[in-house]
Amino acid sequence: MTTTFPELHPATDPQPSARDDHPVVLLHGGNVAGWMWEPQLKALQHRTVVTPNLPGFGSRTAEPWPGLAGAADDVAERVAALTGRRRFHVVGLSLGAVVALHLAARSPGAVASVLATGALLLPLGRAHRLVSGLQLALLEKAWFWKAQAAAFRLPPDARDLYVSHGLSVRPETARRMYADVLAGQLPDGLAKYDGPMLLVAGEREAKVAHRSLTAAAAAVPQALTRVAPGMHHIWNIEDPDLFDAMILTWLDGRVEPRLRNL
């Protein structure tokens, strides 16, 4: 992984048999950046992929966090600027999953499909707030980010980058982002989105992640809900093969059969 990880990844092996040629937009989690998606790029080399850095993260740490709605609008504009395309598939994990749903609510015509995993859409309880407060207090401590990297089971070649990036995020950005996530709410207008939607949570995620699936599916009747067996929150690196298969199968109009019903 590299600190100069690009945001645009043109297709290197286009497949004429693909259902469509819309770009695939991968939205990163909190306190990381677009580089977290490097494990997925090989599987998606037949598609144009965009791994945008959200405001305040990656190459954009000097920018203020604009809120979830502002981040969603930023993604739509950034994808259009990078690709010249205004319709795309969106895949989001954690913070990126929440932004993906705001994007579907605010720009439904731009979103060909949504795959969101680990979206926390309900107010988080006391335990989560205590943990978040502790994290905010330790943002500038390298040992904290090293411990996080170990807890997330990051591969050795990714840990130094994770630590250096975590230390680069401005405290004010983290505070605002955490406040948005802790507040937990369904995006306004989400029910207007009528395209395909797959909502996923890791089996070993906090129960609020599972309850969030039910809440979102109630607002979007066509949404499908699934559980990734044995997985935690950040599972694109925990089981990249299953994660890749989930994306590829979804882009083909199906649901990866190893995912379980909620």
N, C-alpha and C positions, 0 to 999 in steps of 0.2 A: 504494500500500500504506500501511497505517496501523498505528501502534503500539497502537491500540485495536481491533484486528481481532477480531471476535466469534468464538466457538467454535461457535455454532449458527446454521445458515443454512436457514430453512424453505423448502420448495418454493414457488416463485412461479409455476410453469407446470406443474402436475401433468398427467401423461399417463395416462389410464385404460388404455391399451394396455400399460403396463409389466408385466413379468413378476411383480413384487411391489412393495410400497411400503416395504420395509425401509430405514432410514436408511443412508447411505453414510458411513463413517468414514474420514477421511484422516489418516494418521499421519506426522508430519514427521520430517526427518532430524536429525542431531546439530548442536548449536550454532545452530539456527534455531528456529522455532516454527510455530504453525498458520498464520501469515500466508503461509508459502511456497506455500500452495495457492490463493492468489487467482487465478492464471491459469486454474485448472480450474473455478471456480465457475459461470461463464456456461454452460459445456457441461452442467453438472449442475443447472441451475436447476429442472428438473422433479422433482428428488429432494430430500428433506431431507438435508442434509449436515452433518456434525460435523467440525470441525477442532480437536480438543482440543490444548491445550498439555500436553506431558508434564511431570511434576514436575521443577522445576529450570530450566524454559525459558519464554520468553514472559512472561505475567503471573504465572508461578509461580517466578520465579528465587530467591525466598527459601526455597523448599522444597528439601529434600535429594533427591538422586537415589536412588530406592529399589531400584535394580537392575532387570534386564530383566523378571523375573517380577513384581516389585512394580509396575512401570510398566504391564504388561499388565493386572493386576488393577485398577489405577487407571482405565484406559481403560474397562473394562467398567462400573465404577461411575459414571464421569463421563457416559458416553453414556446410561445409564439415568436419571440425574438430569436431564440436559438434555432428553431426548426422551420419557421415560416408556416407552421401548421397550427390550426386553432381547434383541432379535435384530437383527443388522445385517450389512451387507457391510463388509469392511475392506480398505483399500488403504494400503500402506506403502512408503516409499522410504528406503533406507539404514538408519539406526537405526530408523525407523518400520517398515521391513520386518521387521526382527528382532523388534521388539515385536509386530507382527501375528502372527508365527508362535508366539510365546509365548502370545499371546491365544488362538489356535486350540487350542493344547495344553492350556491351563488352563481355558478356558471354551468347549469345543467346541459346546455347545448354543446359545451366543449368536451364533456366527459363521456367517452364511449362506453366505459365500464369502470367499476370501482372494486378493488380488492383491498380491504382494510383489516389488518390484524393487530390486536392489542389496543383498540380504541377505547379509552376510558371516557365515558360519556355521562357518568353520573357523579354527583358530589362525592368526594373521597372522605373517608372517616378520620377519626382522631389519629389512628396509628399511621396512616399515610401522611397526615399533616406533620406529625412529629418527625418522621423520617425525612420529609422534604425540608423541614427546618434545619435538621442536622446537616443535610447535604449542602444547603445554602451556606451554613457556617463554615464548611470545610472546602469550599470551592477552590480556594487558593493554596491548598495543601496537596503536594504531589503524591504523598502516600495514600491519600483518599482515592485519587483516580487510579492508582495502581491496584488498590484493593477492589475497586469497582470492576476493573478490567479482569481481575481474577474471578470475581463473582459471576461475571457475564460469560466466563469461559472463552474469552477472546484468544485467538491463536497468538503465539509469541510474536510474530511479525507485525501484528496489529496493535500490540499493547503500548509501545512507545508513542505511536501516533495518537492513540486514544488519550493518553496522559497529557501529551503536549497540547492537543486540541482542547481538552477539558480545562486546562489552565488558561487557555486563550479566550474563553467565553467570559464576557463581562458580567460581573455580579448582577447588575441591573437587568441585563437580558435574562439571566436565569431566574431572577425573582419574578419578573413579569410572566415568563413562560410557565413557571410552576403555578403561579396564581391562576392562570387561565385553565390549566389542567385540573387543579384541585377543585375549582368551581364546578366543573363537570356539567355540561348541558348539551342537549341535542342542538345541532345547528338550525337556526331559523330557516324555514323554507325547505328543509330536507325532504319533506313529503312531495315536493314538486318534481323531484328527480324520478324519472320513470325508466331509466336504463338498467342494465344488469348490475347487480351488486352482490358481492360475497363478503360476509362478515365472519372473521375467524378470531378465536382466542386459543392460546396455549392451554392444554389441560391443567398445567400446574401454575397458571397465573392466578392472581388474586380473584376472589369471587366477584368483585365489582366489574371485572372485565367480562365475565360471563353474563352478568345482569345487564351490562351495557349492550350486549348483542341483542338481547330480548327487547330492550327499549328501542334500539334503532330499527329492528325488524318490525316493530309495531307501527313505526312512522313510515316505513317503506315496505309495503306489502309484498313486493316482488323479491325482496332481499332474501338470500339464502344464508343460514347460519351454520357454522361448523366449528369443531374443536380439533386442534392438532394434538394427537395423542402423545403424552409424555413430555410435551414441550413447555418451556417457561415463556417469559415475556419477549426476550430478544432472541428469537429462534432461527433467524436467517443464517446465523453462524453456528447455532446449536445442531441443526440438521439441514445443511445447505441443499442436500440432494432432494429432500422432501419439499423444502421451500421452493426450489427451482421447479420441481414437478407441479406444485400447486399453481405457480404463475403460468407455466406453459399450458397446462390443461385448461386453466381459466381463459386464457387468450384464445384457445381453440373452442370455447363455448361450452365447456364441461367443468365438472368439479372433480378434483383429485379424489379417487375413491378411498384413499387411506385416511382422509379426514372424516371424523365421526360427526353424526348429528348431535346437536346440542341437547 
